[in-house]
Amino acid sequence: MKTSDYMIISLTIMAVIVLSGCVYSKHYDKDSISFEYPSNWNAGQIYDLPGAIVGLSESSQVNVKIFKYKTLPGSSLEKVYQESVTNHSKRYSEYCYQQVSNGTITVDGVPAYEIVFQIGCNSTHTRQKIREVWLEKNGFIYTIICTVIPPEDYSTKNVAFQQIINSFQVKT
């Protein structure tokens, strides 16, 4: 290969990285949390959802919402997560709810639960794939809900979701 071929390949790779928002990021640092998110996304306060502290979006088709709830006496992260998973299957049953995966990951140094599911099965339903991450820290449960429409775009948008989740920190 000639030097010019390497240059073209390098410039192409850099263009893809920059356009995907992976190189340049913005930093969110409010409401007792901080994280990085793609520079081509917008962040804003959510007023109409109880517990929501911030919403992020690339477009109307791709968004992330972060919620914060006080851990109630006698409750636990595991119990709240299991109740939520059970409620999902009931709430979305008429929308062809399909669990894709669930498991545990580590976020901000603590164990977190993660579930990925898909809803929408015909032209009257909005087909979407949703990734939820649940963690508990400092007496609060935080839920990060990542949504993409249509589900086929999930793998490319998950890079941005990973950036947010991997950099998510709760301030003490």
C-alpha positions as CSV (number, residue, x, y, z in Angstrom):
1,M,0.0,0.0,0.0
2,K,1.1,3.5,-0.7
3,T,1.3,6.2,1.9
4,S,-1.7,7.9,0.3
5,D,-3.8,4.8,0.8
6,Y,-3.0,4.8,4.5
7,M,-3.9,8.4,4.7
8,I,-7.2,7.9,3.1
9,I,-8.0,4.9,5.4
10,S,-6.9,6.9,8.5
11,L,-9.0,10.0,7.5
12,T,-12.1,7.7,6.8
13,I,-11.8,6.1,10.2
14,M,-11.4,9.5,11.9
15,A,-14.4,10.9,10.1
16,V,-16.6,7.9,11.3
17,I,-15.4,8.3,14.9
18,V,-16.0,12.1,14.9
19,L,-19.4,11.8,13.2
20,S,-20.5,9.2,15.7
21,G,-19.8,11.6,18.6
22,C,-17.3,9.2,20.2
23,V,-14.2,11.4,20.2
24,Y,-15.7,14.7,21.4
25,S,-18.0,14.5,24.3
26,K,-19.9,16.8,26.6
27,H,-19.8,16.5,30.4
28,Y,-22.9,16.5,32.6
29,D,-22.3,17.5,36.2
30,K,-25.5,18.4,38.1
31,D,-28.1,16.8,40.4
32,S,-25.5,14.8,42.3
33,I,-24.5,12.8,39.2
34,S,-22.0,13.2,36.4
35,F,-21.3,11.4,33.1
36,E,-20.0,11.9,29.6
37,Y,-22.3,11.9,26.6
38,P,-21.8,12.4,22.8
39,S,-21.2,16.0,21.7
40,N,-23.9,15.8,19.1
41,W,-26.6,15.1,21.8
42,N,-28.6,17.5,23.9
43,A,-29.3,17.4,27.6
44,G,-32.3,18.9,29.4
45,Q,-34.4,18.8,32.5
46,I,-37.6,16.6,32.4
47,Y,-40.5,18.2,34.1
48,D,-43.4,15.8,33.5
49,L,-41.9,12.4,34.8
50,P,-41.7,11.9,38.5
51,G,-38.1,11.1,39.6
52,A,-36.6,12.1,36.2
53,I,-33.5,14.3,36.7
54,V,-32.2,14.6,33.2
55,G,-33.0,13.6,29.6
56,L,-30.6,13.3,26.8
57,S,-31.3,12.9,23.1
58,E,-29.6,12.6,19.8
59,S,-33.0,12.9,18.0
60,S,-36.6,12.0,18.7
61,Q,-35.7,8.4,17.9
62,V,-32.8,8.0,20.3
63,N,-32.9,9.1,23.9
64,V,-31.7,8.5,27.5
65,K,-33.6,9.3,30.7
66,I,-32.1,9.2,34.1
67,F,-34.2,8.8,37.2
68,K,-33.5,9.0,40.9
69,Y,-35.6,7.5,43.7
70,K,-35.0,7.3,47.4
71,T,-34.5,3.7,48.6
72,L,-37.5,3.0,50.8
73,P,-37.0,1.3,54.2
74,G,-37.4,-2.5,53.8
75,S,-36.7,-2.3,50.1
76,S,-33.6,-3.1,48.0
77,L,-32.2,-2.6,44.6
78,E,-32.8,-6.3,43.7
79,K,-36.5,-6.1,44.9
80,V,-37.2,-2.9,43.0
81,Y,-35.5,-4.3,39.8
82,Q,-37.4,-7.6,40.0
83,E,-40.7,-5.8,40.4
84,S,-39.9,-3.6,37.4
85,V,-39.1,-6.6,35.2
86,T,-42.3,-8.2,36.3
87,N,-44.3,-5.0,35.6
88,H,-42.6,-4.7,32.1
89,S,-43.9,-8.1,31.0
90,K,-47.4,-7.2,32.2
91,R,-47.5,-3.5,31.0
92,Y,-46.1,-4.3,27.6
93,S,-47.7,-7.7,26.9
94,E,-50.1,-6.4,24.3
95,Y,-47.2,-4.7,22.6
96,C,-45.3,-8.0,22.0
97,Y,-42.9,-7.5,24.9
98,Q,-39.7,-9.5,24.3
99,Q,-36.9,-9.7,26.8
100,V,-33.6,-9.7,24.9
101,S,-31.2,-10.0,27.8
102,N,-30.7,-9.3,31.5
103,G,-27.8,-9.6,33.9
104,T,-25.5,-7.6,36.1
105,I,-22.8,-5.1,35.3
106,T,-20.7,-2.7,37.4
107,V,-21.5,1.1,37.3
108,D,-19.6,3.6,39.4
109,G,-17.9,0.8,41.3
110,V,-21.2,-0.9,42.4
111,P,-23.2,-3.8,41.1
112,A,-26.0,-2.8,38.7
113,Y,-28.8,-4.7,37.1
114,E,-29.4,-4.4,33.3
115,I,-32.2,-5.5,31.1
116,V,-32.7,-5.1,27.4
117,F,-36.1,-5.6,25.8
118,Q,-38.0,-4.9,22.7
119,I,-41.6,-3.8,22.2
120,G,-43.9,-3.2,19.2
121,C,-45.1,-5.8,16.9
122,N,-47.1,-4.2,14.1
123,S,-47.7,-0.9,12.3
124,T,-49.9,0.4,15.1
125,H,-47.1,0.1,17.7
126,T,-43.9,2.1,17.9
127,R,-41.2,-0.6,17.6
128,Q,-38.4,0.2,20.0
129,K,-35.6,-1.4,21.9
130,I,-35.0,-0.3,25.5
131,R,-32.0,-0.8,27.7
132,E,-32.4,-0.1,31.4
133,V,-29.6,0.0,34.0
134,W,-30.4,0.0,37.7
135,L,-28.0,0.9,40.5
136,E,-28.1,1.9,44.1
137,K,-25.7,4.4,45.8
138,N,-25.9,6.7,48.8
139,G,-29.5,5.7,49.7
140,F,-30.9,6.3,46.2
141,I,-31.8,4.0,43.2
142,Y,-30.8,5.4,39.8
143,T,-32.3,4.1,36.6
144,I,-30.8,4.9,33.2
145,I,-33.3,4.2,30.4
146,C,-31.9,4.1,26.9
147,T,-34.4,4.0,24.0
148,V,-33.9,3.6,20.3
149,I,-36.5,3.6,17.5
150,P,-36.5,1.3,15.5
151,P,-34.8,-1.7,17.2
152,E,-32.6,-2.3,14.2
153,D,-30.6,0.9,15.1
154,Y,-29.8,-0.4,18.6
155,S,-26.3,-1.8,17.9
156,T,-25.0,1.5,16.4
157,K,-26.7,3.7,19.1
158,N,-25.5,1.4,21.9
159,V,-22.0,2.9,21.6
160,A,-23.4,6.2,22.9
161,F,-25.4,4.4,25.6
162,Q,-22.2,2.7,26.7
163,Q,-20.4,6.0,26.9
164,I,-23.1,7.4,29.3
165,I,-23.3,4.3,31.4
166,N,-19.6,3.6,31.7
167,S,-18.8,7.2,32.8
168,F,-21.9,7.5,35.1
169,Q,-20.9,8.6,38.7
170,V,-22.9,9.5,41.7
171,K,-21.4,12.2,43.8
172,T,-21.1,11.7,47.5
